[in-house]
Amino acid sequence: MDRREFAALFPALVAAATALPEQAGAATLPAVTSGVFKPGPAKTGALPKRASRALTGGLLKAGNIRLEVHETTQEVGAPHEPEETHLHSEIWLVQSGTLDLTINGVPHRMSAGDIGICVAGEKHYIQNAGDTPATYFVVAVGPPE
């Protein structure tokens, strides 16, 4: 999928999410407002050789669509995250490096400029597949969880 196809698909993902029922946890999330968002400080999680920087997160104006955006860098040899499924869809925009996005057991090679999408409910994980660090943005869109 190229950037033009993604640009055409993204509004449909957001529109589809508006049809989802409002969740109980929705009131506890902040509202996402229009603006420019700068990355926060890098934070390392439970997995080694991986750091993420939050950009924004919360509910879009419709009130029942959660949006979360962060940037992640995986070092060479970083273990992949656990294979998981979500109620939300995830979109990966690769800045640099080479990644394998595995969806339902099928790996898909991605490099700088590529976009990967995993729709809600499908099993997936992403892993650095190259010999340099890999940096990518993650956009999660869906119901509050």
C-alpha positions in Angstrom: 0.0 0.0 0.0 1.4 3.4 -0.9 0.9 6.8 0.7 -1.9 7.7 -1.6 -3.8 4.5 -0.9 -3.3 5.0 2.8 -4.5 8.7 2.6 -7.7 7.4 0.9 -8.2 4.6 3.5 -7.5 6.6 6.7 -10.8 8.6 6.6 -12.7 5.4 6.1 -11.0 3.8 9.2 -12.0 6.8 11.3 -15.5 6.9 9.9 -16.0 3.2 10.6 -14.8 3.7 14.2 -17.6 6.3 14.8 -20.1 3.5 14.4 -18.7 1.7 17.4 -20.6 1.8 20.6 -19.2 4.2 23.3 -17.2 2.4 26.0 -17.4 2.9 29.7 -13.7 4.0 29.9 -14.2 6.7 27.3 -14.9 9.4 29.9 -11.5 8.9 31.5 -9.5 9.6 28.3 -8.5 13.2 27.4 -9.8 14.9 24.3 -7.5 15.0 21.3 -7.5 18.6 20.0 -6.4 20.0 16.7 -2.8 21.1 16.7 0.9 20.1 16.3 2.3 17.4 18.6 6.0 17.0 19.5 7.4 13.7 20.6 7.9 13.3 24.4 11.0 11.8 26.0 12.0 8.3 25.0 10.7 5.6 27.3 11.9 2.0 27.4 9.3 -0.7 28.2 9.5 -4.3 29.3 11.1 -5.4 26.1 14.9 -4.7 25.6 16.4 -2.8 22.7 13.2 -0.8 22.2 12.2 2.8 23.0 9.0 4.8 22.3 8.1 8.4 22.4 4.4 9.4 22.8 3.0 12.1 20.5 -0.7 12.2 21.4 -3.5 10.0 22.7 -7.1 10.3 23.8 -10.6 10.6 22.3 -11.3 12.4 19.0 -14.2 14.9 18.9 -16.8 12.3 18.1 -16.2 11.0 21.7 -16.0 7.2 20.9 -12.9 7.1 18.8 -9.6 6.6 20.5 -6.5 7.8 18.8 -3.0 7.1 20.0 0.2 8.0 18.2 3.8 7.2 19.2 7.2 6.7 17.6 9.2 3.6 18.3 12.8 2.7 17.6 13.9 -1.0 17.7 17.6 -1.8 17.8 19.1 -4.6 15.9 18.3 -7.9 17.5 15.3 -6.5 19.5 12.9 -9.3 20.4 9.5 -8.8 18.9 6.6 -7.9 21.1 4.1 -10.6 22.0 1.7 -11.6 19.2 -1.6 -9.9 20.1 -5.0 -8.8 18.9 -6.8 -5.5 19.7 -10.2 -3.9 19.5 -8.5 -1.0 17.6 -6.7 -1.0 14.2 -3.0 -0.2 14.0 -1.1 1.6 11.3 2.8 1.6 11.1 4.6 4.3 9.1 8.3 3.3 8.6 10.8 6.2 8.9 14.0 4.1 8.7 15.3 0.6 8.8 13.7 -2.7 7.8 10.8 -4.4 9.7 8.8 -7.5 9.4 5.1 -6.9 10.3 3.6 -10.4 10.9 -0.1 -10.6 10.5 -1.9 -13.8 11.2 1.4 -15.7 10.9 2.4 -14.1 7.5 5.4 -11.8 7.6 5.4 -8.7 5.4 8.7 -6.9 4.8 8.6 -3.1 5.3 11.2 -0.4 4.7 11.4 3.4 4.9 8.4 5.0 3.4 6.2 1.9 3.7 2.9 1.8 5.6 1.5 -1.4 7.3 -2.0 -1.8 8.5 -3.5 -4.4 10.8 -7.2 -4.2 11.3 -8.9 -4.8 14.6 -9.0 -8.5 15.7 -6.1 -9.8 13.7 -3.0 -11.3 15.4 0.2 -9.4 14.8 3.6 -8.3 15.9 6.4 -6.2 14.4 10.1 -6.8 14.6 13.4 -5.3 13.3 14.5 -7.4 10.4 17.5 -5.4 9.3 21.1 -4.7 10.4 20.4 -1.1 11.5 17.9 0.4 14.0 14.4 0.7 12.7 12.2 3.7 13.6 8.5 3.9 12.8 5.3 5.7 13.9 2.3 3.8 15.3 -1.2 5.1 14.9 -3.9 3.3 16.8 -7.5 4.1 15.9 -10.6 2.5 17.4 -12.8 2.2 20.4 -11.6 3.2 23.9 -10.3 0.1 25.6 
